[in-house]
Amino acid sequence: MKTRIKTKKLVPVICGTLLLGLMIGSTSSMVSAAQKPLKIGTIMPTAATFSVYTKGVLAGLELEVDEINASGGILGRKVEYIVRDTQMKPDVGVREARFLILEEKVDMLNGPMSSSTLLAVSELTREHKMLHLVWSSKHTDFTEARFNPYGFRFCDNVTVQARQGVRGMIGQGWKTAWLLSPDYSWGQEMATEVKSYASKVVPEIKFIGESWPPMAEKDFTPYITEIAAKEPDVIYCNVFGGDFVVLVQQLKRFGLLDKLDICGALLDGEQVRPLGLGKIPEGIHGYSQYEPFTPDIPANREWREKYKRKTGEYPGYTGTNVHIMMLFWKAAMEKAGTTTDRDAIIRALEGMSLMTPLGQVTIRAFDHQSDQGHVVGVTSRDPRVPNYLVVKGEYMPATDILHTMDEIKAARGK
């Protein structure tokens, strides 16, 4: 998919003297360059398998670009975006990002979706000093151990995800827990952070065992049998998406949903909306990156209704994070007074704070990580959203659970 905005070319006037002609030609060329559209390069998987996420990205981009262009652009320059498919493969992601940087000469790169592709692409954007904005990938190294000075993250990271999930364990009365986590890099990083943070904030809860199913597991029977034998009070569940649905249905078949609780579940709208009602029960403890009615503030009301007018449904986290990313990108160029000086735009982004659908969001200067949080609560019915469950609870910013500057310095070996 490629979206472009055509710009009107200036025709230099033929003048009576060579000098005047050169001066006018030079000025005309500079004006024309200044009026070229700003190019956004987006890398993400485009296969139908991932459409539940990527349609939000595309809707968010289109909404923001249309709105910016209708208002005259950014410092007089219109905006266009180009999308390239990563196929969820790091080598393909790097190839497509290189094409956007070197051939399309984009002004800003955004994406990808997966953490492994993010770290590979981040090396490329660092090499080419390309502004790299992220709306989904969680790997902490992007802003910590392998910090990219040209990169900014407009979503949570693994640290925040794990700690928000653990926050949901506070005050529940559980004594024993079983950790269930997918056996790949994200699941392993999540599990490590969950256990570490839980030992500090809910030391009364003991993890009595762990299970590591592969991605796309269809039969959780061996894991469920082991869990049932140990009788924990709660399963801390990092399994997500379709795998989570399969797990819940099989737990129900074994009669365990009446005997234990589930917490730590990733319950974003993109996860639960396609399932309708019935496949995930009410009362699952977890967290969501975006809920259309929480927090109940003007910025969120305006955003959700704008998105619904365009798409016919409420936004999820991907579209919302793209919206937030674009708010900051535009504001940074306007603050810096330039669309071409990358260093000035970066300085403007560092420490910037804006009102968003999530409330006030700040980009920390020392790691370029936003303090976007989650709605932490339980799955519940809401008459305003009759077709799927929402997470009812409290929006909790990540301000006080992100790694500190000293912790990040240690991760960077400084």
C-alpha positions as CSV (number, residue, x, y, z in Angstrom):
1,M,0.0,0.0,0.0
2,K,1.3,3.4,-0.9
3,T,-0.4,6.8,-0.2
4,R,1.0,9.9,-1.8
5,I,0.1,13.6,-1.9
6,K,1.0,15.3,-5.1
7,T,2.5,18.8,-4.8
8,K,2.4,21.6,-7.3
9,K,5.8,22.3,-8.9
10,L,7.0,25.9,-9.3
11,V,8.1,27.0,-12.8
12,P,11.1,29.4,-12.7
13,V,10.7,32.7,-14.6
14,I,13.1,33.4,-17.5
15,C,14.8,36.7,-16.7
16,G,16.7,39.2,-18.7
17,T,20.1,38.6,-17.2
18,L,21.9,35.4,-16.4
19,L,22.7,36.4,-12.8
20,L,19.1,37.3,-12.1
21,G,18.0,34.1,-13.8
22,L,20.3,32.0,-11.6
23,M,19.1,33.8,-8.4
24,I,15.5,33.3,-9.2
25,G,16.1,29.7,-10.3
26,S,17.9,29.0,-7.0
27,T,15.2,30.6,-4.9
28,S,12.5,28.7,-6.8
29,S,14.3,25.4,-6.2
30,M,14.5,26.1,-2.4
31,V,10.8,27.0,-2.3
32,S,9.9,23.8,-4.2
33,A,12.0,21.7,-1.8
34,A,10.4,23.2,1.2
35,Q,6.9,22.4,-0.3
36,K,7.7,18.7,-1.0
37,P,5.6,16.4,1.2
38,L,6.9,15.0,4.4
39,K,7.2,11.2,3.9
40,I,6.4,8.7,6.6
41,G,7.6,5.2,6.1
42,T,5.7,2.5,8.0
43,I,7.0,-1.1,8.4
44,M,4.7,-3.8,9.7
45,P,3.3,-7.2,8.8
46,T,0.4,-6.8,6.3
47,A,-0.8,-10.4,6.0
48,A,-4.4,-11.1,7.0
49,T,-3.2,-13.0,10.1
50,F,-2.2,-9.7,11.6
51,S,-5.1,-7.5,10.3
52,V,-6.7,-7.3,13.8
53,Y,-3.7,-5.1,14.7
54,T,-2.6,-3.5,11.5
55,K,-6.0,-2.2,10.4
56,G,-5.8,0.1,13.5
57,V,-2.4,1.3,12.4
58,L,-3.7,2.1,8.9
59,A,-6.8,3.8,10.2
60,G,-4.8,5.9,12.6
61,L,-2.3,6.9,9.9
62,E,-5.0,7.9,7.5
63,L,-7.0,9.9,10.1
64,E,-4.0,11.8,11.2
65,V,-2.5,12.5,7.8
66,D,-5.9,13.6,6.4
67,E,-6.4,15.9,9.4
68,I,-2.9,17.4,9.1
69,N,-3.2,18.0,5.4
70,A,-6.7,19.5,5.7
71,S,-5.2,22.1,8.2
72,G,-2.4,23.1,5.9
73,G,0.2,20.5,6.7
74,I,3.1,20.8,9.1
75,L,4.9,24.2,8.7
76,G,3.3,24.3,5.3
77,R,4.3,20.8,4.2
78,K,1.7,18.2,3.4
79,V,2.3,14.6,4.6
80,E,2.1,11.2,2.9
81,Y,2.8,7.7,4.1
82,I,4.2,4.5,2.6
83,V,3.7,1.0,4.0
84,R,6.0,-1.9,3.5
85,D,5.5,-5.5,4.7
86,T,8.0,-7.0,7.2
87,Q,6.4,-10.5,7.1
88,M,7.3,-10.5,10.9
89,K,10.9,-11.4,9.9
90,P,13.9,-9.3,11.0
91,D,15.8,-9.6,7.7
92,V,12.8,-8.6,5.7
93,G,12.1,-5.7,8.1
94,V,15.6,-4.4,7.6
95,R,15.4,-4.8,3.9
96,E,12.1,-2.8,3.7
97,A,13.3,-0.2,6.1
98,R,16.5,0.3,4.0
99,F,14.4,0.7,0.9
100,L,12.3,3.4,2.6
101,I,15.3,5.2,3.9
102,L,17.6,5.1,0.9
103,E,15.1,4.9,-2.1
104,E,12.0,6.7,-0.8
105,K,14.1,9.0,1.4
106,V,11.4,9.1,4.1
107,D,11.6,11.8,6.8
108,M,10.4,9.5,9.6
109,L,10.3,5.7,9.9
110,N,7.7,4.0,12.2
111,G,7.1,0.4,13.3
112,P,7.7,-2.5,13.3
113,M,5.4,-4.7,15.4
114,S,7.7,-7.5,16.7
115,S,10.5,-7.0,19.1
116,S,13.0,-9.1,17.2
117,T,12.4,-7.0,14.1
118,L,12.7,-3.8,16.1
119,L,16.2,-4.5,17.4
120,A,17.4,-5.4,13.9
121,V,15.8,-2.3,12.3
122,S,17.1,-0.1,15.1
123,E,20.7,-0.8,14.1
124,L,19.9,0.5,10.6
125,T,18.1,3.6,11.7
126,R,21.0,4.4,14.1
127,E,23.5,4.0,11.2
128,H,21.5,6.3,8.9
129,K,20.5,8.8,11.7
130,M,16.9,8.2,10.8
131,L,14.1,9.3,13.2
132,H,12.5,6.1,14.3
133,L,9.2,6.1,16.1
134,V,7.7,3.0,17.6
135,W,4.0,2.3,18.4
136,S,4.0,-1.4,19.3
137,S,7.3,-3.2,19.8
138,K,8.1,-3.8,23.5
139,H,11.7,-4.9,23.8
140,T,13.3,-2.8,26.6
141,D,16.8,-2.8,24.9
142,F,15.5,-0.3,22.3
143,T,15.4,2.4,24.9
144,E,17.8,0.9,27.5
145,A,20.8,-1.4,26.9
146,R,20.9,-0.8,23.1
147,F,19.6,2.7,23.2
148,N,19.0,4.3,19.8
149,P,19.4,8.1,20.1
150,Y,17.2,8.5,17.0
151,G,14.4,6.3,18.4
152,F,11.3,7.1,20.5
153,R,8.8,4.7,21.8
154,F,5.1,5.6,22.0
155,C,3.8,2.5,23.8
156,D,4.7,0.5,26.8
157,N,7.7,-1.9,27.1
158,V,8.1,-5.3,28.7
159,T,9.0,-3.8,32.1
160,V,5.7,-1.8,32.1
161,Q,3.6,-4.7,30.9
162,A,5.0,-7.1,33.5
163,R,4.7,-4.6,36.4
164,Q,1.2,-3.6,35.5
165,G,0.2,-7.2,35.5
166,V,1.7,-7.7,38.9
167,R,-0.1,-4.6,40.2
168,G,-3.3,-6.5,39.5
169,M,-2.2,-9.1,42.1
170,I,-2.2,-6.6,44.9
171,G,-4.9,-7.1,47.6
172,Q,-6.5,-10.2,45.9
173,G,-5.7,-12.6,48.8
174,W,-3.8,-15.1,46.7
175,K,-1.0,-17.1,48.3
176,T,0.3,-19.3,45.5
177,A,0.7,-18.7,41.8
178,W,1.7,-20.6,38.7
179,L,3.6,-18.8,35.9
180,L,2.5,-19.7,32.3
181,S,4.5,-17.9,29.6
182,P,5.2,-18.5,25.9
183,D,8.6,-20.0,25.2
184,Y,10.2,-17.2,23.1
185,S,12.1,-14.0,23.8
186,W,9.2,-11.8,24.8
187,G,7.7,-14.5,27.1
188,Q,11.0,-15.2,28.7
189,E,11.7,-11.5,29.3
190,M,8.2,-11.0,30.7
191,A,8.6,-14.0,33.1
192,T,11.8,-12.7,34.5
193,E,10.4,-9.2,35.2
194,V,7.1,-10.6,36.6
195,K,8.9,-12.8,39.2
196,S,11.4,-10.0,40.1
197,Y,8.7,-7.3,40.6
198,A,6.2,-9.6,42.4
199,S,8.9,-10.5,45.0
200,K,9.0,-6.8,45.9
201,V,5.3,-5.7,45.8
202,V,3.4,-9.0,46.6
203,P,6.0,-11.0,48.5
204,E,3.2,-13.0,50.2
205,I,2.5,-14.7,46.9
206,K,4.8,-17.6,46.1
207,F,5.3,-18.9,42.5
208,I,5.2,-22.7,42.9
209,G,5.9,-23.6,39.3
210,E,6.3,-22.6,35.7
211,S,5.1,-23.8,32.3
212,W,6.5,-22.8,28.9
213,P,4.2,-23.7,26.0
214,P,5.4,-22.9,22.5
215,M,3.6,-20.2,20.4
216,A,0.5,-21.5,18.6
217,E,0.0,-24.3,21.1
218,K,-3.2,-26.2,20.4
219,D,-3.2,-28.7,23.3
220,F,-2.5,-27.3,26.8
221,T,-3.5,-30.6,28.5
222,P,0.0,-31.5,29.8
223,Y,0.4,-28.0,31.3
224,I,-3.1,-28.0,32.8
225,T,-2.6,-31.4,34.3
226,E,0.5,-30.2,36.1
227,I,-1.1,-27.0,37.3
228,A,-4.2,-28.9,38.6
229,A,-1.9,-31.3,40.6
230,K,-0.2,-28.3,42.3
231,E,-3.5,-26.4,43.0
232,P,-2.3,-22.8,42.9
233,D,-4.6,-20.0,43.7
234,V,-4.0,-18.1,40.5
235,I,-2.3,-18.6,37.1
236,Y,-0.2,-15.6,36.1
237,C,-0.7,-15.9,32.3
238,N,1.5,-14.3,29.7
239,V,-0.1,-16.4,27.0
240,F,-2.1,-14.1,24.7
241,G,-4.2,-13.8,21.6
242,G,-5.6,-17.0,20.0
243,D,-3.4,-19.1,22.3
244,F,-5.1,-17.5,25.3
245,V,-8.5,-18.4,24.0
246,V,-7.5,-22.0,23.5
247,L,-6.1,-22.1,27.0
248,V,-9.2,-20.6,28.6
249,Q,-11.5,-23.0,26.8
250,Q,-9.4,-26.0,27.9
251,L,-9.2,-24.8,31.5
252,K,-13.0,-24.5,31.4
253,R,-13.3,-28.1,30.1
254,F,-11.1,-29.3,33.0
255,G,-13.3,-27.4,35.4
256,L,-10.4,-25.3,36.7
257,L,-12.0,-21.9,36.0
258,D,-14.2,-22.4,39.0
259,K,-11.2,-23.4,41.2
260,L,-8.6,-20.8,40.4
261,D,-8.2,-17.3,39.0
262,I,-6.2,-16.0,36.1
263,C,-4.2,-12.8,36.3
264,G,-1.6,-10.9,34.2
265,A,-3.6,-11.4,31.0
266,L,-3.0,-9.1,28.1
267,L,-6.6,-8.0,27.3
268,D,-6.3,-5.2,24.7
269,G,-9.3,-4.6,22.5
270,E,-7.5,-6.1,19.5
271,Q,-7.3,-9.3,21.6
272,V,-10.9,-9.6,22.9
273,R,-13.0,-7.8,20.2
274,P,-12.8,-10.6,17.5
275,L,-13.8,-13.2,20.1
276,G,-17.2,-11.6,20.8
277,L,-18.9,-12.8,24.0
278,G,-18.5,-16.2,25.6
279,K,-15.0,-17.3,24.6
280,I,-13.4,-15.3,27.4
281,P,-15.2,-15.2,30.7
282,E,-15.8,-12.2,32.9
283,G,-13.6,-11.8,35.9
284,I,-10.2,-12.4,34.2
285,H,-7.6,-10.1,35.8
286,G,-5.3,-8.3,33.4
287,Y,-4.5,-5.1,31.7
288,S,-5.2,-3.3,28.5
289,Q,-3.2,-0.6,26.6
290,Y,-6.4,1.2,25.6
291,E,-10.0,1.2,26.6
292,P,-12.5,3.5,24.9
293,F,-14.2,4.6,28.1
294,T,-11.2,4.8,30.5
295,P,-10.0,7.3,31.3
296,D,-13.2,9.3,30.9
297,I,-11.6,12.6,29.7
298,P,-12.3,15.0,26.8
299,A,-9.2,13.9,24.8
300,N,-10.3,10.3,24.9
301,R,-14.0,11.0,24.1
302,E,-12.9,13.1,21.1
303,W,-10.5,10.5,19.8
304,R,-12.8,7.4,20.2
305,E,-15.7,9.2,18.4
306,K,-13.5,10.5,15.6
307,Y,-12.1,7.0,15.0
308,K,-15.6,5.4,15.2
309,R,-17.0,7.9,12.7
310,K,-14.4,6.7,10.2
311,T,-14.3,3.0,10.9
312,G,-17.6,2.1,12.6
313,E,-15.9,0.8,15.7
314,Y,-14.0,2.0,18.7
315,P,-10.2,2.2,18.4
316,G,-7.8,-0.3,19.9
317,Y,-4.3,0.3,21.1
318,T,-2.5,0.3,17.8
319,G,-4.6,3.1,16.2
320,T,-4.4,5.0,19.5
321,N,-0.7,4.7,19.7
322,V,-0.3,5.9,16.1
323,H,-2.5,8.8,17.0
324,I,-0.3,9.7,20.0
325,M,2.9,9.2,17.9
326,M,1.6,11.6,15.3
327,L,0.6,14.2,17.9
328,F,4.2,14.3,19.2
329,W,5.8,14.2,15.8
330,K,3.8,17.2,14.6
331,A,4.3,19.1,17.9
332,A,8.0,18.5,17.9
333,M,8.5,20.0,14.4
334,E,6.3,23.0,15.2
335,K,8.2,23.5,18.5
336,A,11.6,23.2,16.7
337,G,10.4,25.5,13.8
338,T,11.8,23.0,11.3
339,T,10.8,19.9,9.3
340,T,14.3,19.1,8.1
341,D,16.7,19.5,11.1
342,R,16.6,16.1,12.7
343,D,18.7,17.0,15.7
344,A,16.4,19.9,16.5
345,I,13.3,17.7,16.2
346,I,14.9,15.2,18.5
347,R,15.7,17.9,21.1
348,A,12.1,19.1,20.9
349,L,10.8,15.5,21.5
350,E,13.0,14.9,24.5
351,G,11.0,15.7,27.7
352,M,7.9,16.8,25.7
353,S,4.5,16.3,27.4
354,L,1.1,16.4,25.7
355,M,-2.5,15.7,26.5
356,T,-3.6,12.4,24.8
357,P,-6.5,10.0,25.0
358,L,-4.7,8.4,27.9
359,G,-4.2,11.7,29.7
360,Q,-0.9,13.6,30.0
361,V,1.9,11.6,28.3
362,T,5.6,12.5,28.6
363,I,8.6,11.3,26.6
364,R,11.5,10.9,29.0
365,A,14.6,12.7,27.7
366,F,17.2,10.2,28.9
367,D,15.7,7.0,27.3
368,H,13.1,8.3,24.8
369,Q,10.4,6.1,26.4
370,S,6.9,7.4,26.9
371,D,5.1,6.9,30.3
372,Q,2.0,5.5,28.7
373,G,0.3,3.0,31.0
374,H,-2.7,0.6,31.0
375,V,-6.1,0.1,32.3
376,V,-5.6,-2.5,35.0
377,G,-8.8,-4.4,36.0
378,V,-11.0,-7.4,35.1
379,T,-12.9,-8.4,32.0
380,S,-16.5,-7.2,32.2
381,R,-19.6,-6.5,30.1
382,D,-20.3,-2.9,29.2
383,P,-23.7,-1.9,27.6
384,R,-21.9,0.7,25.5
385,V,-19.8,-2.0,23.9
386,P,-22.4,-4.9,23.6
387,N,-20.4,-7.2,21.3
388,Y,-17.3,-8.0,23.4
389,L,-15.9,-7.7,26.9
390,V,-13.9,-4.6,28.1
391,V,-11.4,-4.3,31.0
392,K,-13.0,-2.3,33.8
393,G,-10.6,-0.8,36.2
394,E,-8.3,2.1,36.6
395,Y,-5.9,3.8,34.2
396,M,-2.4,3.6,35.7
397,P,0.3,5.6,34.1
398,A,3.8,4.0,33.9
399,T,5.5,7.0,35.5
400,D,6.5,5.2,38.8
401,I,7.1,1.7,37.4
402,L,9.5,2.4,34.5
403,H,13.2,1.7,35.1
404,T,15.0,4.6,36.7
405,M,17.8,6.6,35.2
406,D,20.3,4.8,37.4
407,E,18.9,1.4,36.4
408,I,19.1,2.3,32.7
409,K,22.7,3.6,33.1
410,A,23.6,0.2,34.6
411,A,22.0,-1.6,31.7
412,R,24.0,0.5,29.3
413,G,27.2,-0.2,31.3
414,K,27.7,3.4,32.3
